[in-house]
Amino acid sequence: MMTVMPRLPDTPAVRAAERLRLTLAQHGRGARVYGGYGLALLTVGPMIVWCNGERFWWCAGWDARRRRPVYGSQQAGQIERTARRVVFHCTRLHERQPQQSPERAS
């Protein structure tokens, strides 16, 4: 059975997210784009990157003192810089993941 993805709306947010998806692919990172309600989001490994057509933003960590998330953000016109920052953050997240032993991974 073949799964057909629904057609994405043609909005500034989706167009910017698609450009970022293509740039991430050049950096060796796969991503999937979803869109609706004037926003787009990309799933990049364990990360979600949101876009409103003008900016990208993502959760970049946790501020334990203030007990709230810290967000990274970049202008949508700076696709290459955004891609580098997202790849860096994905790599950091991957390095923080506890390694499972082969016999426990199933």
Secondary structure, 3 states (H helix, E strand, C coil): CCCCCCCCCCCHHHHHHHHHHHHHHHCCCCCEEEEECCEEEEEECCEEEEECCCEEEEEEEEECCCCEEEEEEEECCCHHHHHHHHHHHHHHHHHHCCCCCCCCCC
